Amino acid sequence: MPATPGVPAATVGRLVTYLRLLTAMEERGVRTTSSDELAGRSHVSAFQVRKDLAYFGRFGTRGAGYTVATLRRELRRILGLTRPWNVAIMGMGRLGQALADYPNFDEYDFRLVAAFDADPAKAGLPAGGLFVEGLEVLPARATELTIDLAFLTVPGPAAQAAADALVAAGIRGILNFAPAVLEVPPHVHVEPVDLMAGLKRLSYHVVARAEDDAA
């Protein structure tokens, strides 16, 4: 599904949370829910839940709430989870190997299909159920395997060149674990995963909470 113009990134993030909650509800046999219940479990307001969903249409009935199975199906459609996505790893250091060993991608319609590294010495090494391949075969393999998305797990100084190689191979979504800001064309989306930034935000909130408690 094409992206809806004007939808904030934070809203998309909350849709992922709502979907996770709805999936758990459906597994427990829960048939209906409400914006209040989703809000409480998501740590946002009911107004925020309704506003997030309103970007994409009307899904509930006033006074009756939402049908869990229907809303879950609609969120999967909005998030593009109605088909499998083929994923590659670029950079087979420790993090790349850890991602290759992650066992549950298939449960979420993401299929790990290839692993690449610029180091010729790593070519042919096992990576989960795959074998590491060199960058020289990336364009052909991206076409052959219809690779949609990539994990970028290279060191910061190598990140832009690696991203350029992914873009040139036709890959349009990059989950960037490298400590670098990437420049990509408008048709390519980069989602940063900055562990150190997350820790710094976490330390701020812990200190701020401690100061509030001491006041």
Backbone torsions as a table, in degrees:
resi	resn	phi	psi	omega
1	MET	NA	131.0	178.8
2	PRO	-62.2	151.0	178.4
3	ALA	-64.5	141.1	176.8
4	THR	-84.4	123.1	-177.9
5	PRO	-58.9	141.6	174.5
6	GLY	83.4	4.0	179.0
7	VAL	-83.7	120.4	-179.1
8	PRO	-65.3	149.6	178.0
9	ALA	-59.7	-35.6	179.9
10	ALA	-63.4	-34.8	177.5
11	THR	-64.3	-43.9	179.0
12	VAL	-60.3	-42.2	177.6
13	GLY	-59.8	-40.3	179.2
14	ARG	-70.7	-31.8	176.0
15	LEU	-60.1	-37.8	176.9
16	VAL	-61.8	-41.5	177.8
17	THR	-64.3	-45.8	179.0
18	TYR	-58.7	-42.3	-179.3
19	LEU	-62.3	-42.5	178.8
20	ARG	-61.3	-42.1	179.2
21	LEU	-65.6	-43.0	-179.7
22	LEU	-64.9	-38.1	178.1
23	THR	-62.1	-43.8	178.5
24	ALA	-64.5	-39.4	178.0
25	MET	-62.5	-46.0	-178.4
26	GLU	-63.0	-37.8	178.4
27	GLU	-64.9	-28.0	178.2
28	ARG	-87.4	-2.4	179.5
29	GLY	86.7	12.3	178.0
30	VAL	-73.2	131.5	-174.1
31	ARG	-100.2	-31.7	-179.2
32	THR	-134.2	156.3	176.6
33	THR	-146.9	-179.3	-177.3
34	SER	-137.2	165.8	176.4
35	SER	-64.4	-32.6	177.4
36	ASP	-63.8	-43.0	-179.4
37	GLU	-67.6	-46.0	177.5
38	LEU	-61.0	-38.9	-179.6
39	ALA	-63.8	-46.3	-177.9
40	GLY	-62.2	-39.3	-179.0
41	ARG	-77.2	-21.6	-179.0
42	SER	-98.0	-6.1	-179.1
43	HIS	62.5	39.9	172.0
44	VAL	-132.1	-179.5	178.5
45	SER	-87.2	158.7	175.4
46	ALA	-62.3	-35.7	176.2
47	PHE	-59.2	-41.3	180.0
48	GLN	-64.1	-41.1	177.5
49	VAL	-59.0	-49.4	-178.6
50	ARG	-63.5	-39.0	179.1
51	LYS	-65.0	-43.2	179.4
52	ASP	-59.8	-45.7	-177.8
53	LEU	-70.6	-30.4	-176.7
54	ALA	-65.3	-20.9	175.7
55	TYR	-60.1	-23.5	-170.0
56	PHE	-117.5	0.6	178.8
57	GLY	133.6	-166.7	178.3
58	ARG	-112.6	127.3	-173.1
59	PHE	-122.3	-14.5	-176.9
60	GLY	-116.9	179.0	177.0
61	THR	-122.7	128.7	-178.5
62	ARG	-55.8	127.2	178.8
63	GLY	88.3	-18.0	-177.9
64	ALA	-114.2	-15.6	178.7
65	GLY	80.3	-147.5	-175.0
66	TYR	-117.4	142.0	169.3
67	THR	-78.3	121.2	-172.2
68	VAL	-57.7	-49.8	-176.3
69	ALA	-63.1	-39.1	-178.7
70	THR	-69.3	-45.8	-179.1
71	LEU	-66.2	-38.8	177.0
72	ARG	-60.9	-43.7	179.2
73	ARG	-63.0	-41.2	-179.7
74	GLU	-67.6	-39.1	178.6
75	LEU	-67.6	-37.1	175.3
76	ARG	-60.8	-39.9	178.4
77	ARG	-65.5	-46.8	-179.2
78	ILE	-60.5	-39.9	-177.6
79	LEU	-83.6	2.9	176.9
80	GLY	75.4	27.1	-175.5
81	LEU	-102.6	31.5	178.3
82	THR	-98.7	5.0	175.9
83	ARG	-148.3	159.7	176.4
84	PRO	-70.5	149.8	176.0
85	TRP	-117.3	129.4	179.7
86	ASN	-90.2	128.3	-171.4
87	VAL	-123.5	140.7	174.2
88	ALA	-119.2	158.7	173.0
89	ILE	-109.8	130.4	175.6
90	MET	-111.2	106.4	-179.2
91	GLY	110.7	103.7	-173.5
92	MET	-106.9	53.2	167.9
93	GLY	-82.8	-156.1	-176.6
94	ARG	-62.7	-42.4	-179.5
95	LEU	-67.3	-43.9	177.8
96	GLY	-58.6	-42.7	177.9
97	GLN	-64.0	-39.9	179.3
98	ALA	-62.8	-41.1	177.7
99	LEU	-66.0	-39.1	178.8
100	ALA	-62.7	-30.6	-178.8
101	ASP	-85.6	-8.1	-178.4
102	TYR	-64.5	127.7	-168.1
103	PRO	-88.9	-9.7	-164.4
104	ASN	-112.7	15.2	-179.2
105	PHE	-58.2	-42.0	-175.7
106	ASP	-61.5	-27.8	179.6
107	GLU	-65.3	-21.6	-176.8
108	TYR	-112.1	20.2	177.0
109	ASP	67.1	25.2	172.6
110	PHE	-115.9	122.8	-176.4
111	ARG	-111.5	119.2	176.7
112	LEU	-78.6	114.9	-171.3
113	VAL	-116.9	-12.6	-176.9
114	ALA	-160.2	156.0	177.3
115	ALA	-139.5	132.4	-174.8
116	PHE	-128.7	150.7	174.1
117	ASP	-152.2	145.8	-179.3
118	ALA	-76.1	-15.7	-177.4
119	ASP	-82.2	114.0	-179.2
120	PRO	-58.9	-26.3	-179.2
121	ALA	-67.3	-19.0	-178.9
122	LYS	-91.1	-12.5	-179.2
123	ALA	-59.5	130.9	179.0
124	GLY	90.7	-10.3	178.5
125	LEU	-72.5	148.3	179.6
126	PRO	-70.6	145.1	177.6
127	ALA	-142.0	92.9	-172.3
128	GLY	63.8	-125.4	175.9
129	GLY	-94.2	11.7	-177.6
130	LEU	-115.2	-178.5	172.0
131	PHE	-128.1	140.2	-178.2
132	VAL	-66.6	138.3	179.0
133	GLU	-120.8	156.2	179.2
134	GLY	-80.5	161.2	-177.8
135	LEU	-67.3	-21.0	-178.5
136	GLU	-64.6	-22.0	-179.5
137	VAL	-100.6	0.2	-176.8
138	LEU	-55.9	-50.7	-177.7
139	PRO	-58.7	-44.7	-178.6
140	ALA	-67.4	-41.3	-178.3
141	ARG	-70.7	-33.9	177.8
142	ALA	-62.3	-39.0	177.5
143	THR	-72.0	-46.4	-177.4
144	GLU	-61.2	-41.7	-176.3
145	LEU	-94.0	-2.6	-175.9
146	THR	51.2	58.4	-178.8
147	ILE	-74.3	125.5	-177.8
148	ASP	-96.1	-42.1	-169.3
149	LEU	-133.0	160.6	178.2
150	ALA	-144.4	142.4	165.2
151	PHE	-85.9	128.0	176.6
152	LEU	-105.0	109.2	-172.3
153	THR	-126.8	38.8	179.9
154	VAL	-97.0	165.3	174.7
155	PRO	-61.5	154.8	-177.1
156	GLY	-50.3	-48.4	-177.8
157	PRO	-62.7	-22.2	-178.6
158	ALA	-96.3	-1.5	-169.0
159	ALA	-66.9	-44.9	-176.2
160	GLN	-64.6	-44.0	179.3
161	ALA	-63.2	-39.8	178.4
162	ALA	-66.0	-41.0	177.2
163	ALA	-63.7	-40.6	178.0
164	ASP	-59.5	-39.4	179.5
165	ALA	-66.0	-40.2	177.7
166	LEU	-64.4	-44.3	179.4
167	VAL	-62.7	-44.4	179.9
168	ALA	-62.4	-27.5	179.1
169	ALA	-83.0	-2.3	176.3
170	GLY	93.5	11.0	179.7
171	ILE	-83.2	129.5	-168.0
172	ARG	-109.6	-1.5	177.8
173	GLY	-137.7	129.3	-176.8
174	ILE	-128.4	123.2	170.8
175	LEU	-94.6	106.6	-167.2
176	ASN	-95.8	107.7	175.0
177	PHE	-90.9	-7.8	-177.3
178	ALA	-76.0	145.1	178.4
179	PRO	-79.3	68.0	-177.7
180	ALA	-154.8	147.0	173.8
181	VAL	-91.1	122.7	-173.8
182	LEU	-96.3	144.7	171.8
183	GLU	-104.1	118.1	-179.0
184	VAL	-134.7	161.0	177.9
185	PRO	-65.6	162.6	-177.0
186	PRO	-60.1	-27.6	-176.7
187	HIS	-81.5	-2.7	179.1
188	VAL	-109.4	133.9	178.8
189	HIS	-108.5	132.9	176.5
190	VAL	-112.7	128.6	175.5
191	GLU	-112.5	111.2	-177.7
192	PRO	-78.9	142.3	172.8
193	VAL	-123.7	95.6	-174.3
194	ASP	-107.4	99.3	-176.2
195	LEU	-63.5	-41.9	-177.8
196	MET	-68.1	-38.6	177.0
197	ALA	-62.6	-39.2	177.8
198	GLY	-62.9	-41.7	178.2
199	LEU	-64.8	-38.3	179.1
200	LYS	-66.3	-40.1	176.1
201	ARG	-64.3	-40.2	179.9
202	LEU	-63.4	-44.0	179.5
203	SER	-63.3	-37.7	177.4
204	TYR	-59.9	-47.8	-175.8
205	HIS	-67.5	-35.9	178.0
206	VAL	-65.7	-44.3	178.1
207	VAL	-64.5	-44.3	-178.6
208	ALA	-63.0	-39.6	179.1
209	ARG	-66.2	-40.1	179.2
210	ALA	-63.9	-38.8	179.2
211	GLU	-68.5	-37.6	177.9
212	ASP	-64.7	-41.0	-178.6
213	ASP	-67.5	-30.2	-178.3
214	ALA	-82.6	-16.7	-176.0
215	ALA	-71.3	NA	NA
